[in-house]
Amino acid sequence: MIIFSPPYLPSTPKNLLEHAWFCGDKYEVIRKFFAHVKDYLKPDGRVRMVYSTIADVKFLFDILKKNKFEWFVIASMKTPMERIFVLEVEHKNF
């Protein structure tokens, strides 16, 4: 299992601290991760990741589909500003 707690806000980080929150204007961190993570997963391997509704959830699901991943929500929590959820993700072609 690979644990992924990505930065998920679409902006370019300008300092080291901002790398924890900003993933690039076009979600480059998330795009690159899902383009390559299958190379590191075992056949029954999975990714567990956190994501937020303050980010573009549709974008995430489109990237997962494009890279042939299936997913389901295993936990979620509502806050005053967002819903944070944990996904379990697996590659379809193993």
MDTraj code that builds the backbone (N, CA, C; nanometers):
import mdtraj as md
import numpy as np

residues = "MET ILE ILE PHE SER PRO PRO TYR LEU PRO SER THR PRO LYS ASN LEU LEU GLU HIS ALA TRP PHE CYS GLY ASP LYS TYR GLU VAL ILE ARG LYS PHE PHE ALA HIS VAL LYS ASP TYR LEU LYS PRO ASP GLY ARG VAL ARG MET VAL TYR SER THR ILE ALA ASP VAL LYS PHE LEU PHE ASP ILE LEU LYS LYS ASN LYS PHE GLU TRP PHE VAL ILE ALA SER MET LYS THR PRO MET GLU ARG ILE PHE VAL LEU GLU VAL GLU HIS LYS ASN PHE".split()
xyz = np.array([
    [0.0837, -0.1171, 0.0000],
    [0.0000, 0.0000, 0.0000],
    [0.0886, 0.1240, 0.0000],
    [0.0474, 0.2198, -0.0820],
    [0.1142, 0.3494, -0.0872],
    [0.0181, 0.4518, -0.0283],
    [0.0663, 0.5309, 0.0653],
    [-0.0128, 0.6364, 0.1276],
    [0.0231, 0.7681, 0.0593],
    [-0.0787, 0.8424, 0.0151],
    [-0.0573, 0.9663, -0.0596],
    [-0.1434, 1.0764, 0.0019],
    [-0.0783, 1.1754, 0.0583],
    [-0.1476, 1.2928, 0.1121],
    [-0.1015, 1.4128, 0.0305],
    [-0.1604, 1.4279, -0.0875],
    [-0.1065, 1.5265, -0.1814],
    [-0.1443, 1.6702, -0.1468],
    [-0.0611, 1.7624, -0.1929],
    [-0.1077, 1.9008, -0.1948],
    [-0.2166, 1.9058, -0.3022],
    [-0.3287, 1.9717, -0.2762],
    [-0.4375, 1.9637, -0.3740],
    [-0.4970, 2.0979, -0.4130],
    [-0.4330, 2.2060, -0.3761],
    [-0.4820, 2.3367, -0.4185],
    [-0.4090, 2.3794, -0.5454],
    [-0.4834, 2.4223, -0.6478],
    [-0.4227, 2.4533, -0.7771],
    [-0.3579, 2.5919, -0.7815],
    [-0.2329, 2.5954, -0.7481],
    [-0.1539, 2.7175, -0.7567],
    [-0.0073, 2.6763, -0.7556],
    [0.0773, 2.7637, -0.8017],
    [0.2202, 2.7348, -0.8025],
    [0.2802, 2.7735, -0.6680],
    [0.3454, 2.6781, -0.5998],
    [0.4074, 2.7121, -0.4712],
    [0.5224, 2.8100, -0.4904],
    [0.5303, 2.9066, -0.4010],
    [0.6348, 3.0084, -0.4103],
    [0.7431, 2.9914, -0.3047],
    [0.7202, 2.9023, -0.2083],
    [0.8211, 2.8751, -0.1067],
    [0.8016, 2.7319, -0.0577],
    [0.8903, 2.6867, 0.0271],
    [0.8882, 2.5479, 0.0729],
    [0.7575, 2.5122, 0.1440],
    [0.7088, 2.5988, 0.2290],
    [0.5846, 2.5716, 0.3013],
    [0.4654, 2.5548, 0.2066],
    [0.4595, 2.6342, 0.1019],
    [0.3475, 2.6266, 0.0080],
    [0.3440, 2.4949, -0.0696],
    [0.4552, 2.4228, -0.0756],
    [0.4553, 2.2912, -0.1413],
    [0.3648, 2.1922, -0.0684],
    [0.3348, 2.2178, 0.0575],
    [0.2449, 2.1298, 0.1326],
    [0.0995, 2.1473, 0.0888],
    [0.0646, 2.2608, 0.0295],
    [-0.0749, 2.2903, -0.0059],
    [-0.0994, 2.3012, -0.1553],
    [-0.0021, 2.3558, -0.2294],
    [-0.0234, 2.3854, -0.3712],
    [0.0419, 2.2804, -0.4601],
    [-0.0350, 2.2286, -0.5546],
    [0.0129, 2.1180, -0.6390],
    [0.0480, 2.1622, -0.7806],
    [0.0515, 2.2911, -0.8060],
    [0.0759, 2.3420, -0.9404],
    [-0.0547, 2.3903, -1.0015],
    [-0.0450, 2.4836, -1.0935],
    [-0.1648, 2.5435, -1.1528],
    [-0.2548, 2.4420, -1.2224],
    [-0.1967, 2.3363, -1.2740],
    [-0.2742, 2.2327, -1.3442],
    [-0.2654, 2.0988, -1.2721],
    [-0.2532, 2.1043, -1.1404],
    [-0.2504, 1.9833, -1.0570],
    [-0.1361, 1.8882, -1.0964],
    [-0.0214, 1.9441, -1.1299],
    [0.0900, 1.8627, -1.1791],
    [0.1320, 1.7526, -1.0827],
    [0.1353, 1.7793, -0.9536],
    [0.1781, 1.6768, -0.8571],
    [0.0869, 1.5548, -0.8663],
    [-0.0427, 1.5774, -0.8706],
    [-0.1387, 1.4666, -0.8755],
    [-0.1339, 1.3963, -1.0104],
    [-0.1244, 1.4731, -1.1180],
    [-0.1127, 1.4132, -1.2528],
    [0.0078, 1.3190, -1.2608],
    [0.1240, 1.3675, -1.2174],
    [0.2466, 1.2868, -1.2258],
    [0.2382, 1.1637, -1.1365],
    [0.1833, 1.1798, -1.0171],
    [0.1723, 1.0662, -0.9255],
    [0.0924, 0.9539, -0.9896],
    [-0.0261, 0.9840, -1.0407],
    [-0.1098, 0.8772, -1.0953],
    [-0.0642, 0.8292, -1.2327],
    [0.0171, 0.9041, -1.3011],
    [0.0751, 0.8559, -1.4264],
    [0.1819, 0.7501, -1.4002],
    [0.2446, 0.7527, -1.2809],
    [0.3581, 0.6636, -1.2544],
    [0.3406, 0.5661, -1.1387],
    [0.2436, 0.5863, -1.0519],
    [0.2351, 0.5034, -0.9311],
    [0.2110, 0.3563, -0.9633],
    [0.1442, 0.3253, -1.0731],
    [0.1188, 0.1837, -1.1055],
    [0.2486, 0.1065, -1.1257],
    [0.3561, 0.1754, -1.1618],
    [0.4864, 0.1105, -1.1784],
    [0.5440, 0.0638, -1.0446],
    [0.4920, 0.1141, -0.9348],
    [0.5422, 0.0806, -0.8020],
    [0.4474, -0.0085, -0.7224],
    [0.3278, -0.0296, -0.7741],
    [0.2301, -0.1124, -0.7035],
    [0.2474, -0.2594, -0.7382],
    [0.2303, -0.3443, -0.6412],
    [0.2228, -0.4881, -0.6663],
    [0.0861, -0.5171, -0.7279],
    [0.0668, -0.6366, -0.7852],
    [-0.0628, -0.6669, -0.8480],
    [-0.1841, -0.6429, -0.7576],
    [-0.1716, -0.6673, -0.6299],
    [-0.2844, -0.6427, -0.5395],
    [-0.2657, -0.5131, -0.4600],
    [-0.1716, -0.4294, -0.5035],
    [-0.1398, -0.3067, -0.4315],
    [-0.2458, -0.1999, -0.4477],
    [-0.2503, -0.1130, -0.3506],
    [-0.3483, -0.0048, -0.3499],
    [-0.2834, 0.1250, -0.3042],
    [-0.3497, 0.2329, -0.3380],
    [-0.3119, 0.3655, -0.2901],
    [-0.4229, 0.4115, -0.1969],
    [-0.3852, 0.4626, -0.0838],
    [-0.4810, 0.5260, 0.0058],
    [-0.4438, 0.6736, 0.0085],
    [-0.5405, 0.7592, -0.0183],
    [-0.5103, 0.9021, -0.0285],
    [-0.6191, 0.9863, 0.0362],
    [-0.5807, 1.1075, 0.0740],
    [-0.6743, 1.2054, 0.1290],
    [-0.6971, 1.3128, 0.0225],
    [-0.8192, 1.3653, 0.0200],
    [-0.8531, 1.4714, -0.0757],
    [-0.9614, 1.5584, -0.0138],
    [-0.9886, 1.6719, -0.0727],
    [-1.0831, 1.7671, -0.0149],
    [-1.1745, 1.8252, -0.1219],
    [-1.2948, 1.8598, -0.0808],
    [-1.3879, 1.9226, -0.1739],
    [-1.3527, 2.0682, -0.2031],
    [-1.2548, 2.1256, -0.1349],
    [-1.2117, 2.2603, -0.1747],
    [-1.1247, 2.2540, -0.2996],
    [-1.0830, 2.1350, -0.3360],
    [-1.0111, 2.1127, -0.4613],
    [-1.1116, 2.0642, -0.5659],
    [-1.0654, 2.0435, -0.6869],
    [-1.1513, 1.9994, -0.7968],
    [-1.1650, 1.8471, -0.7929],
    [-1.2717, 1.7990, -0.7335],
    [-1.2930, 1.6546, -0.7182],
    [-1.3149, 1.5892, -0.8541],
    [-1.3877, 1.6551, -0.9429],
    [-1.4095, 1.5996, -1.0769],
    [-1.2761, 1.5784, -1.1479],
    [-1.1850, 1.6736, -1.1338],
    [-1.0523, 1.6580, -1.1940],
    [-0.9853, 1.5308, -1.1431],
    [-0.9880, 1.5086, -1.0122],
    [-0.9250, 1.3893, -0.9555],
    [-0.9855, 1.2633, -1.0152],
    [-1.1184, 1.2552, -1.0199],
    [-1.1837, 1.1359, -1.0734],
    [-1.1510, 1.1171, -1.2217],
    [-1.1406, 1.2258, -1.2978],
    [-1.1021, 1.2163, -1.4394],
    [-0.9602, 1.1614, -1.4546],
    [-0.8673, 1.2073, -1.3703],
    [-0.7290, 1.1574, -1.3744],
    [-0.7252, 1.0093, -1.3383],
    [-0.8010, 0.9694, -1.2378],
    [-0.8051, 0.8278, -1.2001],
    [-0.8587, 0.7429, -1.3155],
    [-0.9663, 0.7863, -1.3783],
    [-1.0226, 0.7126, -1.4930],
    [-0.9222, 0.7050, -1.6072],
    [-0.8605, 0.8180, -1.6394],
    [-0.7641, 0.8237, -1.7498],
    [-0.6499, 0.7242, -1.7287],
    [-0.6067, 0.7065, -1.6047],
    [-0.4957, 0.6169, -1.5736],
    [-0.5413, 0.4769, -1.5324],
    [-0.6700, 0.4472, -1.5572],
    [-0.7276, 0.3136, -1.5361],
    [-0.7278, 0.2693, -1.3897],
    [-0.7659, 0.3616, -1.3029],
    [-0.7803, 0.3289, -1.1616],
    [-0.9278, 0.3230, -1.1238],
    [-0.9584, 0.2369, -1.0281],
    [-1.0893, 0.2337, -0.9635],
    [-1.0703, 0.2842, -0.8214],
    [-1.1759, 0.3378, -0.7605],
    [-1.1629, 0.3940, -0.6271],
    [-1.2943, 0.3845, -0.5520],
    [-1.2823, 0.3937, -0.4218],
    [-1.4004, 0.4081, -0.3375],
    [-1.3619, 0.4861, -0.2129],
    [-1.4594, 0.5539, -0.1568],
    [-1.4388, 0.6355, -0.0370],
    [-1.4471, 0.5440, 0.0846],
    [-1.3434, 0.5478, 0.1689],
    [-1.3449, 0.4634, 0.2887],
    [-1.3714, 0.5432, 0.4162],
    [-1.3588, 0.6763, 0.4083],
    [-1.3887, 0.7611, 0.5243],
    [-1.4098, 0.9040, 0.4756],
    [-1.4892, 0.9793, 0.5492],
    [-1.5043, 1.1214, 0.5170],
    [-1.5408, 1.1982, 0.6434],
    [-1.5110, 1.3271, 0.6391],
    [-1.5381, 1.4132, 0.7534],
    [-1.5770, 1.5512, 0.7014],
    [-1.6853, 1.6044, 0.7518],
    [-1.7316, 1.7376, 0.7136],
    [-1.6761, 1.8395, 0.8115],
    [-1.6216, 1.9474, 0.7571],
    [-1.5779, 2.0609, 0.8382],
    [-1.6599, 2.1820, 0.7932],
    [-1.6488, 2.2949, 0.8605],
    [-1.7255, 2.4122, 0.8157],
    [-1.6920, 2.4575, 0.6730],
    [-1.5710, 2.4300, 0.6259],
    [-1.5291, 2.4780, 0.4942],
    [-1.5276, 2.3718, 0.3850],
    [-1.5246, 2.2448, 0.4214],
    [-1.4995, 2.1416, 0.3211],
    [-1.5421, 2.0047, 0.3726],
    [-1.5379, 1.9088, 0.2830],
    [-1.5481, 1.7683, 0.3211],
    [-1.4138, 1.7059, 0.2845],
    [-1.3513, 1.6423, 0.3817],
    [-1.2247, 1.5725, 0.3604],
    [-1.2575, 1.4246, 0.3527],
    [-1.2000, 1.3577, 0.2545],
    [-1.2286, 1.2154, 0.2437],
    [-1.1037, 1.1353, 0.2134],
    [-1.1097, 1.0080, 0.2467],
    [-1.0008, 0.9142, 0.2213],
    [-1.0493, 0.8170, 0.1147],
    [-0.9698, 0.8039, 0.0104],
    [-1.0008, 0.7125, -0.0991],
    [-0.9079, 0.5934, -0.0953],
    [-0.9589, 0.4782, -0.1338],
    [-0.8736, 0.3636, -0.1620],
    [-0.8793, 0.3442, -0.3125],
    [-0.7637, 0.3367, -0.3746],
    [-0.7508, 0.3369, -0.5198],
    [-0.6736, 0.2132, -0.5620],
    [-0.7207, 0.1463, -0.6682],
    [-0.6474, 0.0310, -0.7213],
    [-0.6478, 0.0360, -0.8729],
    [-0.5427, -0.0193, -0.9324],
    [-0.5297, -0.0191, -1.0775],
    [-0.6100, -0.1339, -1.1358],
    [-0.6838, -0.1077, -1.2444],
    [-0.7739, -0.2066, -1.3037],
    [-0.7029, -0.3158, -1.3820],
    [-0.5831, -0.2925, -1.4287],
    [-0.5194, -0.3853, -1.5235],
    [-0.4288, -0.4889, -1.4609],
    [-0.4344, -0.5090, -1.3306],
    [-0.3511, -0.6129, -1.2704],
    [-0.4216, -0.7451, -1.2781],
])
top = md.Topology()
chain = top.add_chain()
for i, resn in enumerate(residues, 1):
    res = top.add_residue(resn, chain, resSeq=i)
    for name in ("N", "CA", "C"):
        top.add_atom(name, md.element.get_by_symbol(name[0]), res)
traj = md.Trajectory(xyz[None], top)
